[in-house]
Amino acid sequence: MSQSPVPPAQYPIPQQPFPTAPKRSRTAFVVAIIAGVFAVLFLAGAIGAFALYSGEHDKVSDLQVKVSGLDTKISELTAVPDRRDTAQQAACHFMSLMGNYSYTDLDSYFTSVQNDSTDAWRKKFEDTGNTLREVMTSAQVRSTASDMHCGTTSLTADTAEVLVVYKQSITNTTNPQPTANIISMLISLRAQADGRWLADDVNVVAK
């Protein structure tokens, strides 16, 4: 005699809330990219095997083009963190040039700032150069920038904006003892053909 099927009710399905997706860290992002690369390599090998088996070369060519496109996108994703880091380093370096100066050697100061600037920012800086020289020299101004922290706020193919926060200590004839202030600057950068990022604009961020 065949047994009667057990009613489904005897095996209740537990009602559990769906787990929430964990936040993806930078490590998880890199792991995902590596997994994508292996997936592309595996798919490319599968396409080659299929071509030998079936001889449908036209279809394989189309698939290989798609794989090539995926490979390019993965390369672009991998390059984003590198470009972001390069832009941040360029902004930190530029503000180090801007924030460290002495009235005794203003020629080197102006030259170093201009060398790391685009034509647009170089012109703005040069337009105020004579006034800055007079003020710095007459007041015997010295400035030291330290404790610099930089973070990218926006990034495109050829532009970046980086927030730079640092401590600036200044002395002059009125205040011979160093006076320290926390300064926040937003640096706009533009990528160059040689791979460098140059300062294109500088703005003080209001506290």
Disulfide bonds with the S-S distance in Angstrom:
Cys92-Cys150 1.74
